Amino acid sequence: MTESTIHFYPKEPLIALVGNPNCGKTSIFNLLTGGNQKVANYAGVTVERKEGKLVLNQQVLRILDLPGVYSLYPRSLDEHITCNVLLGRATGEKRPDLVLCVLDATNLRRSLRLVLALKRMGLPCIVVLNMMDVAQKRGLNINVSQLAEELHLPVVSTIGVESKGDHALREKLKEIDLSKSGLNELVDVTNQSPSYQTEADNQVVQNILKKLGLDQQIADPISDQLDQTLLHPILGPLILFVVLFFIFQAVFTWAAYPMELIKSATDGISQLILENFSDNWLRSLLVFGVIAGAGGVLVFLPQILILFFFILILEESGYLPRAAYLLDRMMGSVGLSGRSFIPLLSSFACAIPGIMATRTITNARDRLVTILIAPLMTCSARLPVYALLIGAFIPSRELSIGIDLQGLVLFSLYLSGIVGAMIVAWVLKKMANSKTSFHPLMMELPSYHFPSLKNVAIGLWQRMFIFLHRVGGTILFLTIALWFLASFPHPPTGAEGPAIEYSFAGMLGKLLATILSPIGFNWEISIALVPGMAAREVVVSSLGTVYALAGQAGDTAEALTPLIQHSWSLATALSLLAWFVFAPQCLSTIAAVKRETGGYKIPAIMLTYLFLLAYLASYITYHVALSLGWG
C-alpha cells in the first residue's frame, strides 16, 4: 500500500463486524447504524458491501458489516473477501481499526474458534456476546468477566432484537482509543494449516467452556418441537407449499388499496398537466413519457414490498435453512443440493443477488448449474408485467376459502418458472459426466427467532430505495429515450394512422414483429421488449408510452389495462406471460453472470437457451390458446 492510496480512504475510523452466519451480526449492525446505511459492492466483485455510520463522543465511526464466516481459512468468495478486508488487502478498502467479533451466546462451542483465529491475526478486537436473552432462557449463565479473562479480550453482552440492546457495546466503544489502531503487523492466518489449528482451537475452546461450566450442550426445546412438525417428511413440504401459496395470494390481495392510491395520484398529476400546459412536445414528454412510463411502474411498488416483506420474515425467523433442508431430496433428483435453494429463493427478488449467493456453494458444478437456472426464478421486476396482464385478462374472483383466482394464476406462473428450472437442471445433469456425484446438504440449522421488526423495516426501506432509484434512474432514462424514438421523425404530410408508426420505434417494432408474430406479438409489444432488456419493469412503462403516443389513450392519460383488454386477444396475453416466465434476463444480470464466471461463454449460453425456451413456450401457449378459441 502506498502513501498516495491511503489519502483516498475516508478519514473516519473503520470498525468491522465479523461473525458466523445466523449469529445476529446484522441485527447489531442495524442497532449501531440505524437507517444510516449504504449498500454497494466490493471493488471488482459482486459481493455485497454494507456500511453505516455511528456517532460517539462527537466522533463519526464507519461500521462495516462483513460477510458471515465460520473460519478464517477461506474456501468461498465471501470468506476470501472477509479475510482480505481484515488483512487490509481488499481493493479500495482500508484495514479495520477495530474488529467486533459477534458470537451467538447459545453456541459458544462453534463461535469461539473464530475469536481465536482473530487473536492470532493480531487485530484489535472486542467480543460481542449476542442473543444473551435467549441463552439465559435456556439456562446458560455465562460469566462475561470470566470469559474476558480467559480470552484476554474485552467482552460485552448484547441483545440484537431490542432497541437498546447495544448499550454495553456503545459504552465500551467510547473507551477505545482508535487513533493508534492499525500500527501493528498482522499475521496472515489464511496460510496456516487449517487442520492443525482447528484441532488445537477445539481443545482451547473445550477448556474455556469447562472452566465456565458450559461444556454440556443444552437443547433448544422450542426449536426441537417446531422442527418435529416443520421438518416432517410429509407435513413439512405441505406446510412450505402453503406458506409460499399464501405469500403469492397476499401479493395481490394486500396490495390492491395502496396500488389504487398510487394510480389515482399519477392520473391526477397527468390530468393537471393536460389542463394547464399547451399542446406541445413538453406536455407530451411529461404525460406520455415520464408519467405514463415511470408512473406506470411505480404503481407496482406495494406488491414488490409485500413480496420482500415475506422473504425477510422467513429469513429473520430461521425458516429459510429449513426450507433448504426440505427441498434437498427433491433438488438432489435433478443433480443439485438443498444449498442451491437459498440462492434460488433470493432470485425471486432479483436474479443478481441470487447469482451472487451461489458463492457459498463449494461444488463447482452445482454452483454453475445454479447460476444458469437462477434467471428462471420469477424476479420482482417481472411482477409488474404479470400484475398488468393478470389484472387485464383474469377476473378477480374468489374461488373458495379465500383463494383468489388472480393470486392462483400468479402462483402458477411462479411455479412454472420453478418447474422449468428443475427440468433444465435435470437436462444438465444428464449431459454432465456420469461420474459426477450428488453432494448432500450439510448445514447447521439456527434456532427459531421472532423476526426483528426493525431489521425487516430497514430491509424494506433499502429495497424501496433501490426500486425508486431504478424508477428515477434507469427506467426514467429508458422511458424518455423510448418517447423520443416513438415521437420522431414526424409523419410525412398526408400520412394516415398514428404518428408513432412512422417513427424510429415504429420502424423497429414492425421489423421485430416479423420475427415475433408467430407467437402472437404485435409491433407495440415488440417495441416494448427492446428497452425491457435493460430492466424488466420498463416493459410496462414502454407499453404505456407506445399506446399513449399511438393515440389510443384519447386526450387523457387513460389506464393501460383497458387498452390492452381491447387491443389484445387472450391468446396474445397468455403468450406474453409464457415469454416472461422464461425470457432472457436484463443486461445487469448478464453482467453479473459474466463477473461471477469470469468470461462471456456462460452468459452467451444462458442468453441462447433462455431465448429459445421463451420462444418455444410462447409458441406452444399461443397456438394452444388459438385452438381453444381464445384468439
N, C-alpha and C positions, 0 to 999 in steps of 0.2 A: 504494500500500500504506500503510495507516495503522498507527499505533503499536499500536492495540488488536488488530489481527490478528496482529502479529508475536509476541505473547505466546502465541499458540496453537500455534506451531511447537515441536517438540522442541528442547531446548537443545543437543543434540549437533551437532557439525559434520556437514554433509552433503557426501558425495563422490559424484559422478555418473559412471557408466561410459557412454562413448559409443563407437560403432564401427560399421563396416559389418556387414551380415549375414554370417554364417559366418566371422567373424574370431576366434572363440574368446572373445568377451566374456563370455558366460555362464559359461564354464569359469573365467575369472579371478574372476568374482563368487562362484562356488561355493568357490573356494580361499580367498578372503578371509573369507567369512561362514560356510562350512561348513553345518551344519544350522540355524543361527540366522537363519532367513529367514521372511518372511511374504509372501503373495501377496494382492493386493486389486485394486481398480480405481481409476483416477484419477477425481476428483470429476466427476460429470456425464457421463462417457463409459464405454464398456465396454472401454477399452484396459487390458490387464493391467499392474499395477504390482508389481514385485518389489523388496523392500527387505530388507536384512540388517544385521547389526551386526558390527563389528570392534573389538577392544580392543587398543590400542597405547599403551605408556608410561602405563598406567593411565588412559587416556582412551578413552571409547566413541565410535566413529565410525559414523555411519549411511552405508551403502553402497546406492546406488540404481542398479539396472540399467535403463537407458533402452532403448526400442525401437530396433532397428538401423536406421541411416540411411546413405545414400550421400552425402548433402549436407545443407546447412542451408538449402536452398531448397525448402520443403516442398510436396508435392503430395498425399500421402496423409494420413489422420488420424494414423497412427503418427508420421510426420515432424513434423506440427504439434505433437503432444504433446511430442516431444523438444525442439523449438525453444522452446516455451513454458516448459518446465521450466528450460532453460538461461538463458532471459531473465528468469526469476522471475515469469512471468505465469500459471503453472498454478494453478488454484483449489485451495487447501488445501495448497500445497507451497511451501517457501521456495526462494530462489535458491541453487544449489550453491555451497559454499565452495571446491571444487576439482573439476576435471574430469580423469578418467583416460581419455585417448583411446587405445583399444586398436586396434593395427594388425596386420594379417596380414603377417608378415615376408616371406612368399613373394610378396606382391603390393603392394609399396610404391607402385607407379605409381598404383594406384587409391586406396589408403588415405591417402596424404599430402595429397590435396586436402581431406579433412575436417579435418586438422590446421591447414591454412592458414586455413580458414573459422573455426575456433575461435579462432585467434590474432587475427583481425580483430574477433571479438566482444569480446575483452578479458577472458575468464575465466582465472583461474589454471589451468594445465594441466600434466599430466605425460604424456608419450608412452610408451605401453606397447607394446613390440615383442613380440608374442606369436608362437608357433609357430617360435621360433628353432631348435629342433632339426630341424624339417622343412626350414627354409631352409638350414641347414648341410649336410644330406644331399643337397640339390640343388646344392650348390656355391656358394651365395650367402653370401659372407663380408661381413657388414655391420659396419662400424666404428661402434659405438654412440656413442662420444665425438665423432666427426666429424659424425655425423648431428645430435647435440645442438647442436654449434656452428652448423651450417647453419640449424637451425630456431630457435635461440636459446631452446630449451626443454629441461628435463631429460628424458632418455630412459633407460628401463630395459628390460632384456630379461626375458621370462618364457616358461615352458613350461606352458601351462594344463592339460595332461593328467598332469603329475607332481605328487606330493603336496606337494613343497616348491618347486614351480616359480615361486612368487610371492615367494621370499625377497628378491630385489633390490628388488622393489616395496615390500615391507613396510619394508625398511631406509630407502628413500627417503621414505616417508610419515612415518617417525619424525623426519626432519629438517625437515619442513614445519611452519611456524607458521601455523595456520589461524585464529588469533584476529583477524587483520586482513584476512581474505579478505572479499570481497563489498562492500568500501567504494568501489571504483572504478565509474565509469559504464560500462555495456555498450553496444556498438554493435549495433543491430538489423540483422544482415546479411540477414535474410529479405526486406527491402525493396530490396536491391541487385539490379542486373541480373545474373541467373544466367549469361547467355551471355557477357557481358564478363568476369566473374570466372572462369568456367570456362576460358576461353581463356588468361587471364593465369596462373591457377593451373597449368594444364598446362605452361606454359613454365617456371615456377618449379620444378615437380616434375622436369621433364626435366633442368634444370640441376643439381639436387641429386643425382639419380641418376647423372649423368655424372661429377660430382666424386667420388662414392663408388664408381665403377666398376661400377654396377649398371644401366646403361642398356640392356643387352642382355637380352632376355627369355629365361629358361631354362625349357624344357618340363618337365612332370612325367611321366616315363616310365611310372611305375606306374599313374597315373590314366588316361593315354592308352591303355595296354594293356588295362586293365579296361573302358574305355569302348568299345573296339572290339568287345567281346562284349556288354556290358550295354546298349549303345545300338544294337546291331544291329537293323535294321528288322524282322527275323523273330525272331531269338533273344531280343532284348531284351524284347518283350512276353510271350513264353513264360516267360522267367525271372521276370518280375514276377508273372505269374499263379501260378507255382509257389510263389513266396515268400509271396504272400497266402494261397494254399491251405494251405501249411504252418502259417501263423500260426493259422488257424481250427481246424486239426486239433489244434494244441498247446493251444488254449484248453480243449478237453475232456480230452485225454489227460493233460496235465501237472497239471491241477487236481484230478484225481479224489481223490488221497490227502488233501491238505490240506482239501478240502471235507468229506470223511468225518470228519476230526478235529473240525472246527467243528460239524458236525451232531451228533456224539456228545456234544460238550461241552454244546450247548444242550439236547439231550434229557435229559442227566444233571441239568442245573440244573432243568429243568421237573419231572422226577420227584422231585427233592429237595424242591421246594416243595409238590408234591402230597402228599407223605408227611408233611410237618411243619407244614402250615398247615391250619386248619379250613376247611370248605367255605363260603366267604363271598365277597363282592364283591372283596376284596383279592386272594384267590387267583386268582379269575377274571381280574382285571386283569393280574396278573403273568404267568400262564401263557398265557392266551388273547389277551391284549392285547400286552404288552411282548415276551415271548419268542417267541410264535407269529408276531408281526409283525416286529419289528426283527431277531430271531434268524433269521427266515426269509430275510431279505435279506442278512444278514452272511455266510451260507454261500457266497455267490457272489463274495466278495471275491477269492479266488485267481484266478478266471477273469478278473476285471476287471484285476488286476495283471499277469497274463500278457499280456493284450492291450496294455496300456500299455507293458510292457517291450519288446515288439517295435516299437512305434511310436517309442519313444525311441531304440532301437538304429538304426533306419532313419534317424532324424533326425540322430543323432550321427555316423553314418558318411558322410554326404553323399549317400546314395542317394535321398532324397526328391525333390530337384530333378530327378534323372534320371528318376524315375517320372513327374514332371510333363511332362518333355520327351517321353517315350514316348507319353503319352496325349494329347499336344497335337493330333495329327491326328484322333484319334477324337472328342475333345471339340469340335474345330472343326466336325465334321459336324453337331453339334446347336447350333452357334452360340456356343460358348464357346471359351476358350483353355486351354492347359495350366496357366496361372496359377491357374485355379479348382481345380486338383487338390489343392493343399495345404490350402486351407480345407475342401474336401470330405473329405479324409482326416482332418483334425482333428475333423470331425463324427462320425467313428466312435467317438471317445472321448466327446465331448459336442457337441451342436449349437451351444452358446453360444460356445465358443472358435472353432469353425468359422465362425460368422457374424461374429465379431469379426475373424477373419483376412481377411475379404473387403475390409478397408480397404486392403490392398496392391494391389487391382485398380483400376487407374486409370480404365478404361472404365466409365461409369455403368450402362449396360445389362447388361454382363457381371456387374457386382457385384450388381445387383438380382436377376438370374436365379439366381446362385449362392446368394444368401440364401434365395430361395424353394425351392430344391431341397435345401439343406443338411439340413433335417429328415428327408429320405428316406434319408440315410445312417444305418445302424443304430447308434445310440449305445450306450454301455456300460450305460446304465440299462435298456435292453431285454434285455440279456443274461440277467438273472435269469429273466425270463419265458420266453425261448427255452430256457434250460437246463432249467427246470422241465417244460415241455411236451415237449421232445425226450427228456428223461430218462424221462418217464412213458409216452410212446407210441412212441418209436423205440428198437428194441433196440440194445444195444451189441454190434455185430458187425463183425469185421474182414473187409473185402471182399477186398483184395489189396494187396500191397507196403506194409503198414502203414496203409492208409487205413481209418479207422473210419467206420461208417455215420452215427453221430451227428454227427461232425465234418463229414461231407459234407452233411448236411441243414443244419447251421448255416451252412456256406459258401454253400449255395444261397439261404438267407434273406438273407444279406448281399448276394449277387449280385442278388437280386430288387429290393432297395432301390436298387442302383446302376442297374439297367436301368430301373426306374420313374423315377428322377431324370433319366436321359438322354431318356426319352420326353417327360417334362414339359418339359425344356429345348428339345427339338425342336419341340414344340407352341408354346411361347412364341416360338421363332424364327420360325415360320410366321405367328404373329399380329403380329409386330413389323413395322415399316416395312421394305419390301423393299430400301430403300437402305442399311439397316444393314449395315456391312461386318464381316467377320471380322477380329479383331485377333490376329495370330500371336504366339506366346510369344517374348519376348526376355528372357533372364535369364542370369546368369553361373553356371556350374556350379562349385561348390567342389571342391577336391581331396578325395580319399577319405581318411578318418581311421579309425584304430581307435577305437571308442567308448570314452569315459571311463567306467569302472565307477562312479566317484564321482558323476559327473553323472547317470548312469542311476539310481543308488541314491537320490540326492536327489530326482530326478523321481518315482520310485516312492513315496518317503516322502510327498511332497506330495500325490500322488493318493490315497494311502491315507488320509491325514489328512482330505482333503476328503470322501472317501466315508464315513469313520467319523463325521465331523461331520454329514453328512446323515442317517446312520443314527440318531445320538444326538439330532439336532435335528428336522428336518422330518419324517422318516419316523416317528420315535417319537411326535411330536405327532399326526400324522395317524392312526397306528395306535391311539393311546389315544382319539382323537376317534371313530374308527370303532367301537371297542369300546363306547364309551358309547352311540352311536346304535344299535348292534346289541344292546345289553343292556336298554335302556329304551324305552318303558314295559314293565312286566311283562305277561305274557299274562293275560287275564281268567280267572276261576275256571271250571274245566271245559273250558278250551280244549285242543284236540288239536294234535299236531305240535310241532316245535321252537319254543322261545320266541322265537327271532330273527325268525320270520315275523310276529310281532305288534309288532315294534319299529319305530322310525323308519326304520332301514336296510332292514328287510324291506319296508316300505310303498314306499320309494323304489325298491328293486330290482324289485319287481313292476310298478311303473309304467314303469320303463325297459325291462323285459323285453318289454312290448307292442311297443316300437319295435325292439328288438334280436332278438326271437325269430325273424324271418325269416332271420337269419344264424346261427342255432343257439345264441345266448347264453341261458343260464338266468338266474334272478334273482340267484344268487350272483355270477356273472361281472359282471352289470350293476352290482351294488353296488361291486365292486372297481374298476371303471373310473372311478368318480367321484373318489375320492382320487388315482387314478392320473394325473389331470390336473395335480396339483401336483408329483408325482415318479413317474416310470415304475416305479421299483423297488417302490413302495408296493402295486402290484397284487398281487405275490406275498404280501406281508405281510397285505394285506386279505383275500385268499383264505384264508390260514391262520386269520385271526381269524374270518371268517364261518363256515367249516366247523367250527372248534372250538366256537363258540357254538351252532352248529346241532346239536351233539351227535353229529356223525358221526365224531368222533375218539375216542369212548368216554371212558374215565376217564383216559387218558394223553395227553400231547402227541404224538400219533402224527404221523408224517411226512405232508406234504401230498401227495407223489407218489402213494402208493397210493389216497388218497381220490379224486383226480380220475381215476385209472385206472378206478375202479369207477363214478364218477358221470357221467362224460362219454363221449360217443361219439368215435371218431376224427375224424368229420366236424366236430364242435364244436372239437376241439383244433386241427385244421388251419385252421378258420375264424378262431380267435383268433390263430394265428400270422400269417395273412394280414392281419388287422386291425392287428397291431403293426408290420408292415412299413411300412404307410402311415399309421398313426394320427396324429391331431393331437398336437402336441407339448405338453410340460409348460408351465406358466404362466411359468416362468423364461425359457424360450426365446422365448415370445411377447413377454415384456417386453424381452428383448434385441433382438428384431426391431423393436419399437416405438422403442427408443432409437436404433438404427442408422439407421432410415428416417425418423425424425422425425415420426411420426404413426400413426394407427390403421388407415389404409387397407390397407397391405401386410399387417399381422398379420391383418386380417379376411379378406383374400383367401386368405392361407395357411391359416387355420383352415377356411375353407369348402371349398377344393379338397382338402385332406387328409382331411377327414371324408367327403366324397363318394367319394374314391378308396378310402379304407379300407372303407367300407360296400360299395362295388361289388366290391372284391376279395374280401371275406369272403363276400358273397352268392354269387358265382360259385364260390368254393372250396367252400363248404358244400354247394351243390346238386350240383356235380360229384361230390363225395365221396359224397353220398347215392345218386346214380345208380350209383356203383360198389359199393354195398352196404356202405359204411363208417359207416352211421348207427347 
